[in-house]
Amino acid sequence: MARIYLLLLIAGILTPAISGQESVHEQLSQTLLLEKQGQFDSAIRGFQPLVESDALSLPERGRAWTLLGYAYQEIGRYQESQSAYERALRIFEGDRQNRKDYANALYCFAGLSRSTGQAEAASRMWLQALDIYKEQNDHRGIARIYANLAGLAMEQNHIRAAKSAIEKAVIEAKAAKGFTEDDLALICEIQAWVVSAKGDRKSALAGYQHTLDLRKHSHGDHFPLTGWSYLILGRAYAANDQIEEALMNMREGLTILEQTEGRKSPRYLTGEILFSQALDQSGSHGEASRLRASAQQGLGDLYRGQCVGCTLSASSFR
């Protein structure tokens, strides 16, 4: 899931002090709040006039471009997301005073690349950001990079590399300042994925439950990542042949995603595909087949014209 790519990371990109008119400052703060709440369409409408505002300094506009790119990414507008990230990178490239902002933009852009099946590009950008976070002694940033690299390794079935990377993430997290529940949830989720691949389904189920608990405590039920956590917990129940629990959690996840992002969002449609797999396992083969076909058609319609050759992994919404 992407990994990518964490709402509180994005929230931390903006500095507290905003130059220019107070109205611009207020608009920026309100738009940032919308993004943190998962209201990405509204956030996009707020960021669009700000990214070109003369009331913001050049670094502040770069941060706003990164935030706008993230919002576009979350609703599947990938070309616009890529363009926004590229604008942010052009602003920060060669800027020695704002190296962390450059790393943050790379981090988010890597999440987009992972979401669209460009694993090599994602890895390259995350490693470039990792070098900067190490240079800045930013343990929180380093931990997040290692966690995402672990997730990328899992997608490629490189279990040993994933285990090594997530262990490094845990070490860095212990040394990090300002580590959030969202950060911890990311690591917990990858750890559960790794132990699941090693056959320890009981520990994996506990890990996914803890991930959900962290996101519920941090954001409540009305939040996209909470909905997604219900879905992957349901998938873990299905792996344990606990189908009733699987379907119950997946229905709850889809309900939350419908209420927060809508039925046409990439995350909701991918969730329907996961749900169809549990339905098939329960014996509802016809319903599962119809739901899967409808969701795949929806994703095809969403991505058609957005990115040539895009592939979507269910893990890209982490």
N, C-alpha and C positions, 0 to 999 in steps of 0.2 A: 504494500500500500504506500505508499510513499512517504513513500515516503516522504515522503517528502515532507504533499512535504504539510508543521505544528503551529497552531494559531498563536500561542504565546510567544513563539519565536518571532513571528511577524509583528506582533504587538510591540516587541522590544526593539524593532528596527528604528522607530521614530524616537528622536530625542525629546525630552520634556519641553525644551525651550524652542519656540517657533518664532522666527523673525517676521516682521510685517504687521499687518492689521490684525486686531483682535478678532474680527469676524472670520478671517481666514483660519486663525488658530482654533476657534470654536468649531468651524466646519470640519477641520482636519480631525479634531478630537472626536466629534460625533461620527464621522465616517469610519474612523478606526474602531470605535465601539461596535458599529454595525458589522464590521468584518470579524471582530472577535466573537460576536454572537452568531456567526454563520449566515448573516443576511447579505449574501454576496452581490446580488443584483442591485440592492440599495447602495452597497459600498462602492460599486463600480460607478454609479451615477454621482456619488460624492467625490470620488477621486479624479474623475475625468477632467473637471475644470481646474483641479489643484495641481496637476502634474505640469501644467504650463504657466502657473501663476508666478508673476513677478514679485509677489509678496513673500515667496519662499526663496531661501538661498538655494544654490545649485545642489549641495549635498541633500538638503531636505526634499528637493524635487526628485533626486535619485531614489531616496527612500520611498517616496510616494509612488514612483514607477514600479518599484519592487512589490509594494502592497497591491497595486492595481494588477500586476501580473499574476499574483497569487489568487486574487478574487476571480479573474478570468479563468484561471486554471481550474478552480473548484467547480465551475459550472460548465466545463467542457469547451470553452472558447479558446482553443489551444493556439491558434495562429496569433490572436490578439495577446494572449499571455506571453508567447515567445517574443513578440515585438516589444512588449513592455519591459521584459527582463533585459532584452538587448539594449533598450534605452538606458536602463539603470546601469548596466555594465559599462556603457560608453561614458557615462558621467563619472563613474568611480575609477575607471581604468587609469593607472598612472598617478592616482591621488594618494600620496603617501600618508596624508593626515586622516584618511577615512578608509583604511585598509579593511577594517572589519565590515564596513558597509558593502565593500566589494565582495567579501567572503559570503555575506548574507545573501546577496543577489545570486552568487554562484550556487549556494546551497539550494535556494528556491528553484532556480533554473534547472538544476540537476533533478529535482523532484518532478518537474514537468517532463524532462527527458525520460525518466523512468516510467512515468505514467503512460507515455506513448511508445513504449517498447524499445527505446534507444539506450540500452543498458551501458554500452561502451561510453557514450557521451556523458551519461549520468555519473559513471564511475570517475571519469576524467575530471569533471567539474567538482565532484565531492572531494577528490584528492587534492585538487588545487586549493579549495577552500580550507581543507584540513591543514595544509602548510601554513596558511595565514593565521588560522586559529592557534596553531602551535606557536607561531612567531609572537602572537599577542598574549600567549599564556591563558587562553580562554578555554578552560576545562569543560565548560558547559557546551560550547560549540564543538569541541573535539568529541565529547561523548555522543552528541547527536549524529555527527558524521559517522562514527564507528557503528552506531546502531543502524543507520541507513545502509551502510556498506554490508552489514550482516544480513539485512533484509534482501539486498540485491544478490548476495551470495546464495541465500536460500532459494530465491527464484530460479537460480541456475543449478540448484541441487548440489552446491558446494558446501556440504554440511560442516566439514572441518574448518574451512575458512570462515564460515558464519559464526561458529562457536568461538573461534579466536577473536573475531571482531567484537562480538557482544561482550566477551570478557573484558576487553579493553574499554568498552563503553562503560561498564560497571565501575571499573577502576577510576576512570576520569570523572564519573558522576559523583563519586565519593569526595573528590577534591574540588568539585564545582561550587561556585557561589550562585545563589538565585535559582537553583534547580527546582523546576516546577512539577506539579502532579502530571501535567501533560508530557513533560520530558520523561518522567518515571514510567508513565503508561506506555510510551514508545518502547522503552527498553524491556519492560515486562512482557509486552506483546511479542517482541522478537524472541525473547527467551522461551516463551511458550511454544513458539513456532519451531525453534531448534529442538526442544525436548520431544515435541510431537514427532518430528522427523526421525528421532532416535527410538521411537516406539513407546515412550512413556506418556501414554494418553491421559492418565490420571493427573500427573503434574501439569500437563499442557492445559487441561480443563481448569485446574486451579489458577494457572497463570492468566488465562483469558478472563476468568471471573474477576481476578484482581484488577486487570486492565479496565474492565467495565466499571468496577467500584471506584477506581480512581477518576475516571471521566465523569461519572455521575456526581461524585463529590465536588469535582472542580466546576462542572458546567450544568449539572442537573440533567433531566431527561429530554428537555427540548433543545437538543444540540446535535448537529450532524455526526460528530465522532462518537457520541454516545449511541446513536442509532446503529452506526457501523459496528461498534463493539458488541452490541446485542447479536448482530448477524454472525460475527466470527465466533462468538461464544456458542451460538446455535450450531455452527458447523462443527465445533469441537464436540458438542453433545452427539451429533450425528456420527462422528468418528467413533464414539463410544457406544454406538447402537442404542442411544437413548433418544428415540425419535420424537416422542411427545415433547420432551424438553427442548429439543432442537427446533421443532416447528413453532413452539410457543415463543422462544426467544427471537427467532427470525421474524415472526409476525410483528412482534414489538419493535424490532429494529426498522422494518419497512414502514411501519406507522409513523415512527419518529422522522425518518427520512422524507416521507411524503409531506409531513407537516412543515419541515424545515427547509427542504430543498426542492420538493416537487417530484412528480412521477417521471419527469423527463431528464432528471439529472444523471450524470454518469454513475454516481455512487448508488442511486436508487435502482437503476437498471441492472447494474452488476449484482446488487443485492438480490434482485429477483432471480437472476441466474443461479446464485448460491441456494436460494430458497427452492428453486425447481429441482435441484439435486437432492435436497432433503425430502421433497415430495416424492420423487422417484423412488428413493430408498424406502419410503413409507408404503409404497404400493400404488400410489396415485399416479400411474404412469401417463395417462392421457392428459390430466391437468398439468403435470410437470412438463410434458412435451409442448403443450400450447403456451404455457408461461415462458418457457425457455425461448421458443421461437419468437414470441412477441418482444421479449427483452432484447434479444439479439438484433431484431429488426430496428428496435428503438435506438440501440447503440450505433447501428450502421447509419441510420438517418442522422444521428447527432454528429458523427464524425465525418460523414461524407462531405468532402470539400474543405474540411478543417485541416487534415494532415494526411498526406499520401503515405500509405503503408503503416498507419498507426496500428498497434496491437495493444490490447488492454489487459493488464494482469489484475486479478482480484486483490492482490497485495498492494496495489498502487495507492490505495486510499487511506493508508495508515496515518 
